[in-house]
Amino acid sequence: MHVKEMLSLPSFAGSEVVAGSSHLDNEIESAMILEGADIQNWGRRNQLIISSYFALADLDAVGLGRFFRTMSTIGIGALAIKPGRAVDEIPREIVELCDDFDLPLIRLSPQVKYEAILMDVLGHVLDTNLTLLNRFYESHRHVMTLALKQPSISYILNTLKNSLMADTTYLDTQRDRRLSTNPARAAFTGYSFTRRDPSPYQTHAYFDARLFYRDASENASAGGRVASDEAAADASVPEMLDGADRAENALAIRIPSSDGVDYYLIIHSDGTELSQVDTMLVENIVSLLQIEILKQNAVKQKLFYQNNNTVHDLLLGRFSSEERVDEALALLNVDRFPLYEVLLVRSTLLDPSDTDRQDELHQAIRRRLRSAYPGIVYYVNGDRLLVLHNYRSELSGIDINEVQRILTKLHESSTLPLFTHFAVLSSSTDRYRLPEINNDVMNAYKLFDDSSYRDVSMRFDDLGIYKLLLGSDDHLQQEKLIDPRLTRMHDEQPELFNTLVRLCENGISYPKTAEELFLHPKTVRYRVERAHEVYRINVKNPNDYLQIILADKIYTLRKG
């Protein structure tokens, strides 16, 4: 209850507010008799402190100032002093301190008994809590009954609207998906959230929301954005104000989820405070929405695994007939056009502690690729993402330069973990030769996926002479293509062979090669001279240079 309500209790008859009269809306949740000035050890927020002033009589000005500062820090709701025992009138310095710290000060009737005040205040609090408990039970029972009907999110929103008499909106920030009891209220073009301090009966995160709107002609092309922070987000969204015609206040509650996406329930009530009863209803509704999100995520996860396995089987040629291939492509909804291509993207996290964020990174890559190329499905395996694209003609195929631009943009994102990438795009084919182009990109991945090819995107069709190597599965025949001098060096002195490979890949840069191998540049030069002395290999000779690169690629394929 508020101080103003408390003053109407029988035991406060004849009392008088002598300070802090502008703060009679302070909450009172308990009462305590002051027996000592060590209030920091037992005081509680929203507490009524009752005193005869006896416990404060020996405090000097500094001690009194410290005592009232401590009460303010704790959040004491009000101070009531009963004159007669220690003082006949409340000292002026106490009145001034209560005014300074915005603390209601009540002069009690000298005839009132402490027991009467405690019984009145605590009895009222207990009755209020019992009433709230009953209302919570009724609200919870109603929501659980609603849950058995497996309602849609729209139905849940309308139920809450009818109870609060305010429009409500469900917001999925990742997809900018909005469901609302009033579409016009959900057509905001920008929004910022500022975290509220927690209050009783709130278990979820509550935010003061600021919603920005433009006129109807601009809404069609504008997208929503969010900035949220545990303390305050308003300062981080000045760009959202540009062109905004108006703004509205609202209340936003975060809906917990297991998929790392921020979901919110927005109550369009102009930011007014909820009553305790309404808060309990909202808490139950948010829990119901959480259950619905979990159900939807479970369905999406099941569909993901089903599609993931189907794409994998298509790429590996596990379907026994063309009819089965047709059925699988139809199931994936990628059977409209005649051409297919495969894009492989390997993303390596730079910080091992970010391992649990690999899926988050894959999702970001998939969203950007699907936005550019709608006709795609994918297979995910560890750090690899294989994208199967169905398209009409060469003009609508995947542009590897666009892929590189997308991935470079993701590198700049402050919300994603740091990573490196390697991407390779296959040539085009028909639906019945998908395993062939899958083999092409997988072999290219084995051939080029090392530290020398960080943040690179390439097309299989541009690999030139390397395609001769990739087109052969005969390792013995491939090894016959290696210069015998390099075969001896690889077998006898692999460290020397590796140094020459790194040097060639680095364009004969001794400092860069030394840095990569953790050597002194003079050591690299010594090894180059030894290779020339023992094996007659000269890295400055174009033919030997090419033979070193070719030998390394053949050995790489053999390891794969």
KOLTOR-744308 format. One record per residue (C-alpha): residue number from 1; x, y, z. Coordinates in nm, 4 decimals. Example, Ala and Ser with C-alpha at 12.3 -4.5 7.8 and 13.67 -1.06 7.14 Angstrom:
2
{1 {1.2300 -0.4500 0.7800}}
{2 {1.3670 -0.1060 0.7140}}
END
This chain:
560
{1 {0.0000 0.0000 0.0000}}
{2 {0.1019 0.3646 -0.0350}}
{3 {0.1743 0.6003 0.2566}}
{4 {-0.1435 0.7891 0.1664}}
{5 {-0.3486 0.4681 0.2100}}
{6 {-0.1674 0.3874 0.5345}}
{7 {-0.2673 0.7224 0.6865}}
{8 {-0.6335 0.6200 0.6602}}
{9 {-0.5804 0.3226 0.8965}}
{10 {-0.7417 0.3608 1.2452}}
{11 {-0.4115 0.3743 1.4359}}
{12 {-0.3079 0.6833 1.2375}}
{13 {-0.6032 0.8892 1.3578}}
{14 {-0.4721 1.2222 1.4885}}
{15 {-0.1380 1.1835 1.3062}}
{16 {0.0138 1.4576 1.0922}}
{17 {0.2517 1.4619 0.7927}}
{18 {0.5226 1.7139 0.8810}}
{19 {0.7741 1.6498 0.5995}}
{20 {0.8004 1.4756 0.2591}}
{21 {0.4334 1.5355 0.1787}}
{22 {0.5074 1.5168 -0.1961}}
{23 {0.6110 1.1517 -0.1607}}
{24 {0.3003 0.9976 -0.0067}}
{25 {0.2892 0.7535 -0.2986}}
{26 {0.5868 0.5638 -0.1496}}
{27 {0.5150 0.1930 -0.1084}}
{28 {0.4843 0.0422 0.2410}}
{29 {0.5326 -0.3346 0.2610}}
{30 {0.6333 -0.3842 0.6273}}
{31 {0.6836 -0.1984 0.9574}}
{32 {0.9595 -0.2032 1.2204}}
{33 {1.0211 -0.0284 1.5547}}
{34 {1.3533 0.1585 1.5634}}
{35 {1.5645 0.0344 1.8542}}
{36 {1.9119 0.1337 1.7315}}
{37 {2.0789 0.3471 1.4662}}
{38 {2.2303 0.0407 1.2882}}
{39 {1.9491 0.0403 1.0340}}
{40 {2.1838 -0.0918 0.7627}}
{41 {2.1770 -0.4310 0.9383}}
{42 {1.8006 -0.4820 0.9447}}
{43 {1.6254 -0.2149 0.7396}}
{44 {1.4320 -0.3175 0.4277}}
{45 {1.3069 -0.1397 0.1192}}
{46 {0.9541 0.0074 0.1475}}
{47 {0.9547 -0.0260 0.5260}}
{48 {0.7769 0.2013 0.7778}}
{49 {1.0166 0.2936 1.0621}}
{50 {0.8402 0.3731 1.3953}}
{51 {1.0331 0.5560 1.6688}}
{52 {1.0013 0.7587 1.9867}}
{53 {1.3296 0.9306 1.8849}}
{54 {1.5029 0.7636 2.1809}}
{55 {1.7408 0.5661 1.9522}}
{56 {1.8443 0.8862 1.7699}}
{57 {1.8779 1.1235 2.0656}}
{58 {2.2530 1.0724 2.1108}}
{59 {2.3455 1.1222 1.7436}}
{60 {2.5201 1.4447 1.6461}}
{61 {2.4565 1.6238 1.3153}}
{62 {2.7046 1.4058 1.1279}}
{63 {2.5540 1.0876 1.2734}}
{64 {2.1994 1.1970 1.1874}}
{65 {2.3058 1.2805 0.8311}}
{66 {2.4672 0.9362 0.7931}}
{67 {2.1558 0.7652 0.9377}}
{68 {1.9169 0.9364 0.6941}}
{69 {2.1506 0.8795 0.4003}}
{70 {2.1509 0.5073 0.4857}}
{71 {1.7700 0.5046 0.5049}}
{72 {1.7514 0.6691 0.1631}}
{73 {1.9944 0.4149 0.0164}}
{74 {1.7916 0.1246 0.1570}}
{75 {1.4683 0.2727 0.0248}}
{76 {1.2798 0.3167 0.3518}}
{77 {0.9191 0.4131 0.2745}}
{78 {0.8385 0.6471 0.5640}}
{79 {0.9387 0.7488 0.9185}}
{80 {0.6791 0.7828 1.1993}}
{81 {0.7771 0.9461 1.5318}}
{82 {0.5661 0.9274 1.8454}}
{83 {0.6348 1.2261 2.0752}}
{84 {0.6179 1.2061 2.4543}}
{85 {0.8953 0.9718 2.5670}}
{86 {1.2161 1.1253 2.4285}}
{87 {1.0908 1.4502 2.2710}}
{88 {0.7794 1.6584 2.2976}}
{89 {0.8151 1.7864 1.9430}}
{90 {1.0039 1.6468 1.6476}}
{91 {1.3382 1.8334 1.6164}}
{92 {1.3643 2.0761 1.3288}}
{93 {1.6790 1.9082 1.1913}}
{94 {1.4817 1.5814 1.1521}}
{95 {1.2111 1.7599 0.9547}}
{96 {1.4741 1.9175 0.7273}}
{97 {1.6554 1.5869 0.6734}}
{98 {1.3294 1.4131 0.5754}}
{99 {1.2586 1.6914 0.3256}}
{100 {1.6144 1.6674 0.1904}}
{101 {1.5863 1.2899 0.1399}}
{102 {1.2237 1.2929 0.0133}}
{103 {1.1107 1.0809 0.3071}}
{104 {0.7544 1.1191 0.4438}}
{105 {0.7717 1.2069 0.8162}}
{106 {0.4591 1.1384 1.0248}}
{107 {0.3965 1.2804 1.3722}}
{108 {0.1931 1.0135 1.5508}}
{109 {-0.0689 1.0762 1.8171}}
{110 {0.0957 1.0532 2.1628}}
{111 {-0.1854 0.8193 2.2732}}
{112 {-0.1389 0.5578 1.9993}}
{113 {0.0222 0.2243 2.0904}}
{114 {0.2960 0.0674 1.8789}}
{115 {0.1066 -0.2609 1.8774}}
{116 {-0.1929 -0.0931 1.7126}}
{117 {0.0252 0.0543 1.4360}}
{118 {0.2022 -0.2772 1.3707}}
{119 {-0.1283 -0.4673 1.3659}}
{120 {-0.2876 -0.2188 1.1282}}
{121 {0.0062 -0.1932 0.8849}}
{122 {0.1087 -0.5602 0.8824}}
{123 {-0.2522 -0.6767 0.8813}}
{124 {-0.3284 -0.4617 0.5783}}
{125 {-0.0139 -0.5881 0.4032}}
{126 {-0.1044 -0.9505 0.4786}}
{127 {-0.4620 -0.8984 0.3565}}
{128 {-0.3294 -0.7339 0.0392}}
{129 {-0.0826 -1.0170 -0.0214}}
{130 {-0.3553 -1.2746 0.0339}}
{131 {-0.5751 -1.0933 -0.2154}}
{132 {-0.2888 -1.0813 -0.4662}}
{133 {-0.2177 -1.4506 -0.4093}}
{134 {-0.5806 -1.5347 -0.4830}}
{135 {-0.5767 -1.3146 -0.7921}}
{136 {-0.2525 -1.4758 -0.9074}}
{137 {-0.4049 -1.8202 -0.8607}}
{138 {-0.7089 -1.7194 -1.0657}}
{139 {-0.4882 -1.5674 -1.3364}}
{140 {-0.2621 -1.8727 -1.3445}}
{141 {-0.5593 -2.1107 -1.3604}}
{142 {-0.7112 -1.9090 -1.6463}}
{143 {-0.3847 -1.9057 -1.8439}}
{144 {-0.3238 -2.2780 -1.7893}}
{145 {-0.6765 -2.3504 -1.9099}}
{146 {-0.5958 -2.1387 -2.2131}}
{147 {-0.2712 -2.3330 -2.2673}}
{148 {-0.4650 -2.6612 -2.2969}}
{149 {-0.6394 -2.5167 -2.6022}}
{150 {-0.2983 -2.4719 -2.7688}}
{151 {-0.3815 -2.1158 -2.8733}}
{152 {-0.2016 -1.9254 -3.1474}}
{153 {0.0091 -1.6236 -3.0605}}
{154 {-0.2596 -1.3972 -3.2092}}
{155 {-0.5224 -1.5522 -2.9822}}
{156 {-0.2984 -1.5025 -2.6770}}
{157 {-0.2425 -1.1366 -2.7693}}
{158 {-0.6157 -1.0728 -2.8038}}
{159 {-0.6799 -1.2390 -2.4680}}
{160 {-0.4307 -1.0057 -2.3015}}
{161 {-0.5738 -0.7044 -2.4831}}
{162 {-0.9217 -0.7791 -2.3503}}
{163 {-0.7862 -0.7963 -1.9952}}
{164 {-0.5629 -0.4882 -2.0042}}
{165 {-0.7752 -0.2834 -2.2445}}
{166 {-0.4586 -0.2044 -2.4413}}
{167 {-0.3243 -0.3211 -2.7770}}
{168 {-0.0432 -0.5765 -2.7680}}
{169 {0.2292 -0.6770 -3.0163}}
{170 {0.4574 -0.9801 -3.0432}}
{171 {0.8015 -0.8997 -3.1892}}
{172 {1.0598 -1.1441 -3.3227}}
{173 {1.3686 -0.9221 -3.3604}}
{174 {1.5689 -1.1654 -3.5734}}
{175 {1.3142 -1.1890 -3.8552}}
{176 {1.1444 -0.8571 -3.7751}}
{177 {0.8212 -1.0562 -3.7518}}
{178 {0.5309 -0.8787 -3.5812}}
{179 {0.1881 -0.9972 -3.4743}}
{180 {-0.0437 -0.7413 -3.3194}}
{181 {-0.3979 -0.6716 -3.2106}}
{182 {-0.3598 -0.3456 -3.4023}}
{183 {-0.1365 -0.3631 -3.7158}}
{184 {-0.1034 0.0161 -3.7243}}
{185 {0.0528 0.0151 -3.3755}}
{186 {0.2970 -0.2561 -3.4872}}
{187 {0.4121 -0.0582 -3.7942}}
{188 {0.6906 0.1223 -3.6084}}
{189 {1.0039 0.1857 -3.8122}}
{190 {1.2441 0.2006 -3.5186}}
{191 {1.2474 0.1245 -3.1502}}
{192 {1.4696 0.1542 -2.8460}}
{193 {1.4417 -0.0252 -2.5128}}
{194 {1.5627 0.0925 -2.1719}}
{195 {1.5775 -0.1699 -1.8982}}
{196 {1.3556 -0.1078 -1.5954}}
{197 {1.4661 -0.1852 -1.2431}}
{198 {1.3029 -0.5098 -1.1263}}
{199 {1.0002 -0.4777 -0.9022}}
{200 {0.7892 -0.7233 -0.6992}}
{201 {0.6090 -0.9989 -0.8931}}
{202 {0.8305 -0.9482 -1.2011}}
{203 {1.0516 -1.2415 -1.3001}}
{204 {1.1092 -1.1380 -1.6627}}
{205 {1.3004 -0.8371 -1.7994}}
{206 {1.0836 -0.5254 -1.8406}}
{207 {1.1766 -0.2305 -2.0628}}
{208 {1.0493 0.1200 -2.1242}}
{209 {0.9969 0.1122 -2.5011}}
{210 {1.0136 0.4066 -2.7363}}
{211 {0.8458 0.3324 -3.0713}}
{212 {0.9101 0.5545 -3.3746}}
{213 {0.6648 0.5895 -3.6626}}
{214 {0.6737 0.7390 -4.0108}}
{215 {0.3815 0.8246 -4.2345}}
{216 {0.2052 0.5479 -4.4243}}
{217 {0.3869 0.6139 -4.7547}}
{218 {0.7244 0.5430 -4.5951}}
{219 {0.6231 0.2489 -4.3764}}
{220 {0.6137 0.0084 -4.6670}}
{221 {0.9866 0.0375 -4.7288}}
{222 {1.1113 0.0905 -4.3742}}
{223 {1.2316 -0.1912 -4.1533}}
{224 {1.2273 -0.2106 -3.7761}}
{225 {1.5441 -0.1963 -3.5733}}
{226 {1.6190 -0.2517 -3.2080}}
{227 {1.8725 -0.1321 -2.9587}}
{228 {1.8496 -0.2851 -2.6161}}
{229 {2.0803 -0.2720 -2.3183}}
{230 {2.0649 -0.3797 -1.9569}}
{231 {2.0883 -0.0179 -1.8452}}
{232 {1.9960 0.2279 -2.1225}}
{233 {1.9784 0.2030 -2.5000}}
{234 {1.8343 0.5363 -2.6045}}
{235 {2.1736 0.6907 -2.6756}}
{236 {2.2654 0.4220 -2.9280}}
{237 {1.9831 0.4766 -3.1762}}
{238 {1.9963 0.8392 -3.2954}}
{239 {1.9813 0.7273 -3.6591}}
{240 {1.6375 0.5761 -3.5989}}
{241 {1.4994 0.9203 -3.5202}}
{242 {1.5814 1.0527 -3.8667}}
{243 {1.2571 1.1062 -4.0533}}
{244 {1.0369 0.9824 -3.7675}}
{245 {0.7058 1.1679 -3.7666}}
{246 {0.6064 1.0675 -3.4143}}
{247 {0.7015 0.8484 -3.1220}}
{248 {0.5016 0.6525 -2.8673}}
{249 {0.5881 0.5119 -2.5279}}
{250 {0.5106 0.1494 -2.4514}}
{251 {0.6078 -0.1341 -2.2197}}
{252 {0.8173 -0.4255 -2.3538}}
{253 {0.8782 -0.7573 -2.1798}}
{254 {1.1463 -0.9963 -2.3061}}
{255 {1.0203 -1.3493 -2.3697}}
{256 {1.2936 -1.6007 -2.2766}}
{257 {1.3860 -1.8517 -2.5465}}
{258 {1.6386 -2.1275 -2.6082}}
{259 {1.7402 -2.0248 -2.9609}}
{260 {1.9329 -1.7078 -2.8801}}
{261 {1.6721 -1.4831 -3.0447}}
{262 {1.5205 -1.1823 -2.8673}}
{263 {1.1418 -1.1998 -2.8565}}
{264 {0.9313 -0.9273 -2.6938}}
{265 {0.5750 -0.8712 -2.5822}}
{266 {0.4926 -0.5022 -2.6328}}
{267 {0.2003 -0.3450 -2.4467}}
{268 {0.0851 -0.0209 -2.6093}}
{269 {-0.0229 0.1516 -2.2875}}
{270 {0.1750 0.4744 -2.3324}}
{271 {0.4305 0.3406 -2.0859}}
{272 {0.1994 0.3580 -1.7833}}
{273 {0.2786 0.1357 -1.4855}}
{274 {0.1021 -0.1977 -1.4533}}
{275 {-0.0876 -0.2736 -1.1353}}
{276 {0.0346 -0.5691 -0.9330}}
{277 {-0.2630 -0.7765 -1.0493}}
{278 {-0.1975 -0.6860 -1.4149}}
{279 {0.1731 -0.7652 -1.3688}}
{280 {0.0817 -1.1164 -1.2520}}
{281 {-0.1376 -1.1629 -1.5599}}
{282 {0.1399 -1.0404 -1.7893}}
{283 {0.3902 -1.2754 -1.6229}}
{284 {0.1608 -1.5707 -1.6926}}
{285 {0.0992 -1.4580 -2.0518}}
{286 {0.4749 -1.4245 -2.1150}}
{287 {0.5240 -1.7786 -1.9824}}
{288 {0.2515 -1.8978 -2.2194}}
{289 {0.4180 -1.7210 -2.5132}}
{290 {0.7472 -1.8814 -2.4085}}
{291 {0.5859 -2.2255 -2.4297}}
{292 {0.4516 -2.1423 -2.7763}}
{293 {0.7968 -2.0276 -2.8944}}
{294 {0.9526 -2.3479 -2.7594}}
{295 {0.6948 -2.5524 -2.9512}}
{296 {0.7619 -2.3620 -3.2733}}
{297 {1.1379 -2.3998 -3.2266}}
{298 {1.0967 -2.7734 -3.1713}}
{299 {0.9030 -2.8033 -3.4986}}
{300 {1.1635 -2.5923 -3.6824}}
{301 {1.4456 -2.8008 -3.5353}}
{302 {1.2789 -3.1225 -3.6491}}
{303 {1.2292 -2.9786 -3.9976}}
{304 {1.5905 -2.8587 -4.0021}}
{305 {1.7269 -3.2056 -3.9283}}
{306 {1.4927 -3.3625 -4.1843}}
{307 {1.5973 -3.1175 -4.4586}}
{308 {1.9625 -3.1324 -4.3553}}
{309 {1.9674 -3.5107 -4.3954}}
{310 {1.7797 -3.4955 -4.7256}}
{311 {2.0248 -3.2444 -4.8771}}
{312 {2.3155 -3.4576 -4.7547}}
{313 {2.1697 -3.7702 -4.9151}}
{314 {2.1158 -3.5835 -5.2434}}
{315 {2.4735 -3.4553 -5.2518}}
{316 {2.6148 -3.8008 -5.1764}}
{317 {2.3937 -3.9739 -5.4358}}
{318 {2.2186 -4.1987 -5.1846}}
{319 {1.8855 -4.2043 -5.3663}}
{320 {1.8479 -4.5183 -5.5738}}
{321 {1.6462 -4.3810 -5.8646}}
{322 {1.5672 -4.0596 -6.0473}}
{323 {1.2127 -4.0790 -5.9089}}
{324 {1.3511 -4.0717 -5.5535}}
{325 {1.5667 -3.7726 -5.6439}}
{326 {1.2591 -3.5940 -5.7821}}
{327 {1.0663 -3.6656 -5.4614}}
{328 {1.3487 -3.5346 -5.2420}}
{329 {1.3829 -3.2115 -5.4422}}
{330 {1.0059 -3.1618 -5.4298}}
{331 {1.0110 -3.2149 -5.0522}}
{332 {1.2772 -2.9448 -5.0234}}
{333 {1.0827 -2.7196 -5.2639}}
{334 {1.3837 -2.6744 -5.4946}}
{335 {1.2503 -2.8441 -5.8073}}
{336 {1.1160 -2.5485 -6.0077}}
{337 {1.4144 -2.4762 -6.2308}}
{338 {1.6485 -2.6897 -6.4441}}
{339 {1.9897 -2.5854 -6.3064}}
{340 {2.1671 -2.6628 -5.9791}}
{341 {2.4942 -2.5550 -5.8195}}
{342 {2.6656 -2.6157 -5.4865}}
{343 {2.8370 -2.3543 -5.2709}}
{344 {3.0653 -2.4704 -4.9892}}
{345 {3.1439 -2.2230 -4.7101}}
{346 {3.3880 -2.3176 -4.4365}}
{347 {3.3907 -2.0789 -4.1387}}
{348 {3.6629 -2.1211 -3.8755}}
{349 {3.6180 -1.9505 -3.5384}}
{350 {3.9316 -1.7687 -3.4238}}
{351 {3.8567 -1.7971 -3.0519}}
{352 {3.8170 -2.1585 -2.9298}}
{353 {3.5883 -2.0358 -2.6499}}
{354 {3.3336 -1.9356 -2.9179}}
{355 {3.2755 -2.2966 -3.0245}}
{356 {2.9179 -2.2893 -2.8993}}
{357 {2.8487 -1.9946 -3.1340}}
{358 {2.9212 -2.1867 -3.4564}}
{359 {2.5497 -2.2406 -3.5182}}
{360 {2.4838 -1.8688 -3.4635}}
{361 {2.7408 -1.7908 -3.7330}}
{362 {2.5933 -2.0500 -3.9717}}
{363 {2.2495 -1.8962 -3.9235}}
{364 {2.3799 -1.5488 -4.0060}}
{365 {2.5489 -1.6765 -4.3235}}
{366 {2.2358 -1.8657 -4.4284}}
{367 {2.0110 -1.5633 -4.3734}}
{368 {2.2324 -1.3400 -4.5879}}
{369 {2.2646 -1.5989 -4.8664}}
{370 {1.8921 -1.6758 -4.8674}}
{371 {1.8169 -1.3042 -4.8890}}
{372 {2.0311 -1.2825 -5.2040}}
{373 {1.9360 -1.6252 -5.3467}}
{374 {1.5896 -1.7431 -5.2312}}
{375 {1.6037 -2.0848 -5.4020}}
{376 {1.8533 -2.2480 -5.1666}}
{377 {1.8594 -2.5336 -4.9163}}
{378 {2.1607 -2.6382 -4.7143}}
{379 {2.3496 -2.9065 -4.5273}}
{380 {2.5460 -2.8202 -4.2119}}
{381 {2.8332 -3.0299 -4.0803}}
{382 {3.0683 -2.8860 -3.8167}}
{383 {3.2303 -2.5742 -3.9590}}
{384 {3.1090 -2.6458 -4.3149}}
{385 {2.7949 -2.5179 -4.4811}}
{386 {2.6963 -2.6737 -4.8153}}
{387 {2.4339 -2.4753 -5.0059}}
{388 {2.2315 -2.6314 -5.2882}}
{389 {2.0924 -2.3659 -5.5233}}
{390 {1.8166 -2.4237 -5.7804}}
{391 {1.7955 -2.1552 -6.0498}}
{392 {1.6552 -2.0781 -6.3921}}
{393 {1.9544 -1.9631 -6.6002}}
{394 {2.3191 -1.8637 -6.5762}}
{395 {2.2118 -1.5030 -6.5165}}
{396 {2.0395 -1.5966 -6.1893}}
{397 {2.3145 -1.8223 -6.0535}}
{398 {2.5255 -1.7463 -5.7496}}
{399 {2.7831 -1.4716 -5.8047}}
{400 {3.1006 -1.5664 -5.6147}}
{401 {3.1912 -1.1976 -5.5841}}
{402 {2.8590 -1.1359 -5.4106}}
{403 {2.9300 -1.4280 -5.1779}}
{404 {3.2664 -1.2734 -5.0911}}
{405 {3.0972 -0.9367 -5.0266}}
{406 {2.8391 -1.1005 -4.7974}}
{407 {3.1034 -1.2862 -4.5982}}
{408 {3.3249 -0.9768 -4.5720}}
{409 {3.0264 -0.7836 -4.4373}}
{410 {2.9694 -1.0521 -4.1740}}
{411 {3.3342 -1.0203 -4.0674}}
{412 {3.2556 -0.6575 -3.9804}}
{413 {2.9569 -0.7458 -3.7610}}
{414 {3.0130 -0.6610 -3.3949}}
{415 {2.7547 -0.9187 -3.2846}}
{416 {2.9188 -1.2245 -3.4433}}
{417 {3.2297 -1.4121 -3.3258}}
{418 {3.5543 -1.3506 -3.5150}}
{419 {3.6080 -1.6046 -3.7931}}
{420 {3.7862 -1.6771 -4.1196}}
{421 {3.6215 -1.8275 -4.4254}}
{422 {3.6906 -2.0241 -4.7403}}
{423 {3.4201 -2.0573 -5.0074}}
{424 {3.4098 -2.2459 -5.3362}}
{425 {3.1289 -2.2511 -5.5936}}
{426 {3.0690 -2.5473 -5.8257}}
{427 {2.9821 -2.5381 -6.1921}}
{428 {2.6158 -2.5888 -6.2884}}
{429 {2.4475 -2.9228 -6.3583}}
{430 {2.1088 -3.0900 -6.3764}}
{431 {1.9279 -3.2541 -6.0864}}
{432 {2.0649 -3.6022 -6.1466}}
{433 {2.4346 -3.5142 -6.1285}}
{434 {2.4430 -3.3399 -5.7931}}
{435 {2.7045 -3.5814 -5.6461}}
{436 {2.9490 -3.4777 -5.9203}}
{437 {2.9449 -3.1075 -5.8372}}
{438 {2.9492 -3.1938 -5.4665}}
{439 {3.2700 -3.3894 -5.5254}}
{440 {3.4125 -3.0915 -5.7123}}
{441 {3.3665 -2.8463 -5.4249}}
{442 {3.4729 -3.1001 -5.1609}}
{443 {3.7960 -3.1743 -5.3491}}
{444 {3.8620 -2.8032 -5.3962}}
{445 {3.7995 -2.7601 -5.0237}}
{446 {4.0598 -3.0274 -4.9453}}
{447 {4.3056 -2.8746 -5.1911}}
{448 {4.2862 -2.5117 -5.0827}}
{449 {4.1476 -2.5097 -4.7294}}
{450 {4.4556 -2.4118 -4.5321}}
{451 {4.6018 -2.1035 -4.3711}}
{452 {4.7200 -1.9657 -4.7040}}
{453 {4.3653 -1.9264 -4.8304}}
{454 {4.1976 -1.7304 -4.5526}}
{455 {3.8894 -1.5250 -4.6374}}
{456 {3.8935 -1.6373 -5.0010}}
{457 {3.6005 -1.7215 -5.2290}}
{458 {3.6590 -1.8993 -5.5618}}
{459 {3.4790 -2.0770 -5.8460}}
{460 {3.5608 -2.4354 -5.9390}}
{461 {3.5474 -2.3354 -6.3059}}
{462 {3.8375 -2.0937 -6.2472}}
{463 {4.0786 -2.3545 -6.1062}}
{464 {4.2399 -2.4224 -6.4435}}
{465 {4.5087 -2.6923 -6.4332}}
{466 {4.4084 -2.7933 -6.0803}}
{467 {4.0887 -2.9430 -6.2243}}
{468 {4.3040 -3.2120 -6.3873}}
{469 {4.4155 -3.3190 -6.0403}}
{470 {4.0705 -3.2986 -5.8934}}
{471 {3.9221 -3.5012 -6.1769}}
{472 {4.1383 -3.8041 -6.0979}}
{473 {4.0851 -4.0450 -5.8107}}
{474 {4.4008 -4.2433 -5.8924}}
{475 {4.6519 -4.1311 -5.6260}}
{476 {4.9330 -4.3389 -5.7754}}
{477 {4.8869 -4.1752 -6.1133}}
{478 {4.8820 -3.8331 -5.9469}}
{479 {5.2058 -3.9017 -5.7588}}
{480 {5.3799 -3.9894 -6.0857}}
{481 {5.3267 -3.6236 -6.1794}}
{482 {5.5481 -3.5089 -5.8904}}
{483 {5.9068 -3.4122 -5.9729}}
{484 {6.1308 -3.6999 -5.8397}}
{485 {6.3579 -3.4457 -5.6705}}
{486 {6.0627 -3.3201 -5.4671}}
{487 {5.9496 -3.6743 -5.3880}}
{488 {6.2909 -3.7409 -5.2326}}
{489 {6.2864 -3.4135 -5.0402}}
{490 {5.9316 -3.4754 -4.9126}}
{491 {6.0263 -3.8210 -4.7864}}
{492 {6.3762 -3.7409 -4.6550}}
{493 {6.3382 -3.3863 -4.5210}}
{494 {5.9697 -3.2926 -4.4866}}
{495 {6.0590 -2.9787 -4.2873}}
{496 {6.2678 -2.8528 -4.5781}}
{497 {5.9886 -2.9362 -4.8242}}
{498 {5.7326 -2.7480 -4.6132}}
{499 {5.9588 -2.4411 -4.5985}}
{500 {5.9817 -2.4270 -4.9783}}
{501 {5.6033 -2.4663 -5.0124}}
{502 {5.5371 -2.1799 -4.7693}}
{503 {5.7963 -1.9614 -4.9405}}
{504 {5.6350 -2.0159 -5.2824}}
{505 {5.2848 -1.9553 -5.1469}}
{506 {5.4102 -1.6289 -4.9969}}
{507 {5.5543 -1.5065 -5.3259}}
{508 {5.9189 -1.5708 -5.2212}}
{509 {5.8774 -1.3409 -4.9195}}
{510 {6.1397 -1.4518 -4.6683}}
{511 {6.0135 -1.2313 -4.3773}}
{512 {5.6523 -1.3478 -4.4129}}
{513 {5.7539 -1.7134 -4.4419}}
{514 {5.9821 -1.6826 -4.1390}}
{515 {5.7000 -1.5276 -3.9378}}
{516 {5.4565 -1.8068 -4.0297}}
{517 {5.7102 -2.0801 -3.9459}}
{518 {5.8403 -1.9023 -3.6327}}
{519 {6.1907 -1.8916 -3.7802}}
{520 {6.4556 -1.6289 -3.8439}}
{521 {6.4659 -1.5145 -4.2100}}
{522 {6.8305 -1.6305 -4.2245}}
{523 {6.7120 -1.9820 -4.1346}}
{524 {6.4685 -1.9751 -4.4263}}
{525 {6.7486 -1.8641 -4.6599}}
{526 {6.9756 -2.1401 -4.5285}}
{527 {6.7070 -2.4011 -4.6010}}
{528 {6.6547 -2.2655 -4.9537}}
{529 {7.0274 -2.2873 -5.0191}}
{530 {7.0364 -2.6421 -4.8817}}
{531 {6.7462 -2.7449 -5.1095}}
{532 {6.9457 -2.6164 -5.4052}}
{533 {7.2661 -2.7809 -5.2868}}
{534 {7.1237 -3.1267 -5.2039}}
{535 {6.8232 -3.1595 -5.4379}}
{536 {6.9072 -2.9091 -5.7124}}
{537 {6.5767 -2.7247 -5.6521}}
{538 {6.5870 -2.3486 -5.7187}}
{539 {6.2743 -2.1587 -5.6049}}
{540 {6.3650 -1.8689 -5.8353}}
{541 {6.3375 -2.0986 -6.1356}}
{542 {5.9767 -2.0700 -6.2689}}
{543 {5.9641 -2.4407 -6.3504}}
{544 {6.0831 -2.5455 -6.0037}}
{545 {5.8457 -2.2920 -5.8460}}
{546 {5.5516 -2.4514 -6.0306}}
{547 {5.6705 -2.8048 -5.9466}}
{548 {5.6776 -2.7215 -5.5733}}
{549 {5.3197 -2.5843 -5.5752}}
{550 {5.1948 -2.8799 -5.7822}}
{551 {5.3635 -3.1367 -5.5564}}
{552 {5.2138 -2.9804 -5.2457}}
{553 {4.8622 -2.9919 -5.3924}}
{554 {4.8999 -3.3578 -5.4893}}
{555 {5.0182 -3.4488 -5.1397}}
{556 {4.7277 -3.2498 -4.9950}}
{557 {4.4782 -3.4462 -5.2043}}
{558 {4.6383 -3.7735 -5.0951}}
{559 {4.5950 -3.6771 -4.7287}}
{560 {4.2317 -3.5857 -4.7914}}
END
